[in-house]
Amino acid sequence: MMNPSSYERLKRRYRELIGVRCEDCGKEYFPPLSRCRNCGSYRLVDAAMPRIGKLESYTVLKVVSSEFKGMEPIVLGIVELENGVRLISQIETDSIDSLKQGMELKMKIASIKDSFEVFRFSPIAT
């Protein structure tokens, strides 16, 4: 889990989903890295990540640690963004049964516990 001082430093990156793009090979990453995993370059620049993606897989947490009591069930999923970057995110839905692999999701910002902001994804209404 990210500590509060790191979160404050990186708040904008997470709030706006800012990753990096390698200037040499074009590969994109989120969260940001300091070196490209594809070609080894250190020439990375900020890049806004798409806010739309597809649900690749998900799991439902029915038993949670004390910090998250009352928030269960929590759905965590792997989301593949439109640029191919994959990330893990909480999936917000009214109906867990409606979640399907490959469905389109959109990013949103949510506040939890004392204004701690996180990104989440939710299904796009069809």
C-alpha positions as CSV (number, residue, x, y, z in Angstrom):
1,M,0.0,0.0,0.0
2,M,1.2,3.5,-0.8
3,N,2.3,5.6,2.2
4,P,0.6,9.0,2.6
5,S,3.7,11.1,1.7
6,S,4.2,9.1,-1.5
7,Y,0.5,9.5,-2.3
8,E,0.6,13.3,-1.9
9,R,3.6,13.5,-4.3
10,L,2.0,11.3,-6.9
11,K,-1.6,12.4,-6.3
12,R,-1.9,14.3,-9.7
13,R,-0.5,11.3,-11.6
14,Y,-3.1,8.9,-10.1
15,R,-5.9,11.4,-10.3
16,E,-5.3,12.2,-13.9
17,L,-4.0,8.7,-14.8
18,I,-0.6,10.1,-16.0
19,G,1.9,7.4,-17.0
20,V,5.0,7.5,-19.2
21,R,5.8,6.9,-22.9
22,C,9.2,5.8,-24.1
23,E,10.6,8.2,-26.6
24,D,12.6,5.5,-28.3
25,C,10.1,2.7,-28.8
26,G,6.8,4.3,-28.0
27,K,5.7,1.8,-25.3
28,E,3.5,3.2,-22.6
29,Y,3.4,2.4,-18.8
30,F,1.2,3.0,-15.8
31,P,2.2,3.5,-13.1
32,P,5.3,5.4,-14.3
33,L,8.7,3.7,-14.6
34,S,12.1,5.2,-14.8
35,R,13.3,2.8,-17.4
36,C,11.5,1.2,-20.4
37,R,11.0,-2.5,-19.9
38,N,10.7,-3.0,-23.7
39,C,14.0,-1.4,-24.9
40,G,15.8,-0.3,-21.8
41,S,15.8,3.4,-22.6
42,Y,15.7,6.0,-19.9
43,R,14.1,8.6,-22.2
44,L,10.6,8.5,-20.8
45,V,8.1,11.4,-20.9
46,D,4.7,11.9,-19.2
47,A,1.8,10.5,-21.1
48,A,-1.9,10.8,-20.3
49,M,-3.5,7.3,-20.2
50,P,-6.9,6.7,-21.8
51,R,-9.8,6.7,-19.3
52,I,-11.6,3.9,-21.2
53,G,-10.7,0.3,-21.1
54,K,-12.0,-3.3,-21.1
55,L,-12.4,-5.7,-18.3
56,E,-10.0,-8.5,-18.7
57,S,-10.7,-10.4,-15.4
58,Y,-12.0,-9.7,-12.0
59,T,-12.3,-11.2,-8.5
60,V,-14.7,-10.4,-5.7
61,L,-13.4,-9.9,-2.1
62,K,-16.1,-10.8,0.4
63,V,-13.8,-10.9,3.4
64,V,-11.7,-7.7,3.9
65,S,-9.2,-6.3,6.4
66,S,-10.6,-4.1,9.2
67,E,-9.8,-0.9,7.2
68,F,-12.4,-1.9,4.6
69,K,-15.1,-3.3,6.8
70,G,-18.5,-2.2,5.6
71,M,-17.3,-1.7,2.0
72,E,-17.5,-5.3,1.0
73,P,-17.9,-6.9,-1.4
74,I,-15.1,-5.2,-3.2
75,V,-14.5,-6.0,-6.8
76,L,-10.9,-5.8,-8.1
77,G,-10.3,-6.2,-11.8
78,I,-7.6,-6.1,-14.5
79,V,-8.4,-3.3,-16.9
80,E,-6.8,-3.1,-20.3
81,L,-6.8,0.5,-21.5
82,E,-7.3,1.5,-25.1
83,N,-3.5,1.9,-25.5
84,G,-2.8,-1.7,-24.3
85,V,-1.6,-0.8,-20.8
86,R,-3.1,-3.1,-18.1
87,L,-3.7,-2.0,-14.6
88,I,-5.5,-3.3,-11.5
89,S,-8.4,-1.3,-10.2
90,Q,-11.4,-1.4,-8.1
91,I,-14.5,-2.0,-10.3
92,E,-17.6,-0.1,-9.1
93,T,-20.9,-1.7,-10.1
94,D,-24.5,-2.0,-8.9
95,S,-24.6,-5.6,-10.0
96,I,-21.6,-8.0,-9.8
97,D,-23.6,-10.4,-12.0
98,S,-23.6,-7.9,-14.8
99,L,-19.8,-7.9,-15.1
100,K,-18.5,-9.6,-18.2
101,Q,-15.1,-10.2,-19.6
102,G,-14.4,-7.7,-22.4
103,M,-17.0,-5.1,-21.3
104,E,-16.1,-1.5,-21.6
105,L,-15.3,0.5,-18.5
106,K,-14.6,4.2,-17.8
107,M,-12.4,5.7,-15.1
108,K,-13.7,7.9,-12.3
109,I,-12.3,9.4,-9.2
110,A,-13.7,8.3,-5.8
111,S,-12.9,9.5,-2.3
112,I,-12.5,7.0,0.5
113,K,-11.5,7.5,4.1
114,D,-10.7,11.2,4.9
115,S,-10.7,12.4,1.3
116,F,-8.1,9.9,0.1
117,E,-8.8,9.8,-3.6
118,V,-8.4,6.8,-5.8
119,F,-9.3,5.9,-9.4
120,R,-11.9,3.3,-10.1
121,F,-13.5,1.9,-13.2
122,S,-17.2,1.3,-13.8
123,P,-19.2,-0.2,-16.6
124,I,-20.2,2.2,-19.5
125,A,-24.0,2.2,-19.7
126,T,-25.1,0.7,-23.0
